[in-house]
């Protein structure tokens, strides 16, 4: 079986170990240069080999079809462990836990975060930027800042001569704007503990499903950001990919700017995030 696997297959298996669950379009952006057709064919082979397994979440009435959602299967975990030359038990992999995501109330939230990840990679491919690193909530506990904040992800973006870190808060419209604004208190506490060590807190980016929701949350976020001295920016998915000119920095000019421009003006590689680069 190993002789039939490609280097890209290894990338797919590693991605599924790290992120637990990814959809066909997400894997297409992350590992197949955006080609959904190529991704479908190869993922079908990996499924037949027992390296990955897939499901489609139950549909609500009136919804159309959903893409396959892929998780690592037992054989795939064995392959990843062999490639790393470690025992499979050291991977932290649990097949049942991954499959349980199919019925998890957090499934849509997890998929949405991974949509942002995949869109950033697609942005990098089209703009010439690069997503240098990405850390998902799966590895929060290894960070010293986890005592104060629990972002949905954090990352490092490079474009032109700018490289900077960011925290991501993904919103599905289930929380009141005041609750979103309250999250910034934790970032202010983190900033207070970081300054004596000479570290800066990266910008906090809020990603919304639509512009109406973004607009309804901006006032509360802007007031909190100004009071706490935290750099906060918002964007809405229909406006484009997260690497593009979709971001509004609260308290600054209302123009939409790219992620690279945002980081050039409001952040650098902070030293706070222990990201794999």
QUIMORA-V163405 format. One record per backbone hydrogen bond with DSSP energy under -1.0 kcal/mol. NH is the residue of the N-H (numbers start at 1). CO is the residue of the C=O. E is the energy in kcal/mol with one decimal. If there is no record, write none. Layout:
nh: [NH/NH]
co: [CO/CO]
e: [E/E]
This chain:
nh: [4/5/10/11/12/13/14/15/16/17/18/19/20/21/22/24/27/28/29/30/31/32/34/35/39/40/41/42/43/44/45/46/47/48/49/50/51/52/53/55/63/69/70/71/73/77/78/79/80/81/82/83/84/86/90/91/98/99/100/101/102/103/107/110/111/112/113/114/115/116/117/118/119/120/121/122/123/124/125/126/127/128/130/132/132/133/135/139/140/142/143/146/148/149/152/153/154/155/156/157/158/159/162/164/165/166/167/168/169/171/179/180/181/182/184/185/188/189/190/191/192/193/194/195/197/198/199/204/205/206/207/208/214/215/216/217/218/221/222/223/224/225/226/227/228/229/230/233/234/235/237/239/240/244/246/247/248/250/252/257/262/263/264/265/266/267/269/275]
co: [1/2/6/7/8/9/10/11/12/13/14/15/16/19/70/68/23/24/25/26/27/28/28/32/35/36/37/38/39/40/41/42/43/44/45/47/46/46/71/69/60/55/22/53/51/73/74/75/76/77/78/79/80/81/87/88/94/95/96/98/99/100/104/106/107/108/109/110/111/112/113/114/115/116/117/118/119/120/121/122/123/124/158/130/156/156/154/136/137/139/140/143/145/145/168/168/135/166/133/164/130/162/159/157/268/155/203/153/205/207/176/176/177/178/181/182/184/185/186/187/188/189/190/191/194/195/194/231/167/233/169/235/210/211/212/213/214/217/218/219/220/221/222/223/224/225/225/204/248/206/208/236/237/241/244/257/234/232/249/247/258/259/260/261/262/263/163/273]
e: [-1.7/-1.5/-1.6/-1.6/-2.4/-2.4/-2.3/-2.6/-2.2/-1.9/-2.5/-2.8/-1.5/-2.0/-1.9/-1.6/-2.7/-2.3/-1.9/-2.4/-2.6/-1.4/-2.7/-2.3/-2.0/-2.7/-2.0/-2.4/-2.8/-1.8/-1.4/-2.4/-2.0/-2.2/-1.9/-1.5/-2.1/-1.1/-2.6/-1.9/-2.2/-2.9/-3.3/-2.7/-2.5/-2.2/-2.0/-2.1/-2.4/-2.5/-2.3/-2.5/-1.8/-2.4/-2.0/-1.7/-1.9/-2.6/-1.9/-1.4/-1.8/-1.3/-1.6/-2.6/-2.8/-2.1/-2.1/-2.1/-1.8/-1.6/-1.9/-2.7/-2.5/-2.2/-1.9/-2.3/-2.6/-2.6/-1.9/-1.8/-2.6/-2.0/-2.4/-1.2/-1.6/-1.3/-3.1/-1.8/-1.6/-1.3/-2.8/-1.2/-1.8/-2.1/-2.1/-1.2/-1.9/-2.3/-2.1/-2.8/-2.8/-2.9/-2.5/-2.4/-1.0/-2.0/-2.6/-3.0/-3.1/-2.6/-1.0/-1.7/-2.5/-1.7/-1.4/-1.5/-2.1/-2.2/-2.3/-2.4/-2.2/-1.8/-1.5/-2.2/-1.2/-2.1/-2.0/-2.8/-3.0/-2.8/-2.4/-2.8/-2.0/-2.9/-2.1/-1.3/-1.5/-2.1/-3.0/-2.4/-2.0/-3.0/-2.3/-2.2/-2.4/-1.5/-1.7/-2.1/-2.2/-1.7/-2.6/-1.8/-1.5/-1.9/-2.3/-2.2/-2.5/-2.3/-1.8/-2.6/-2.4/-2.5/-1.9/-1.7/-2.4/-1.8/-1.0/-1.7]
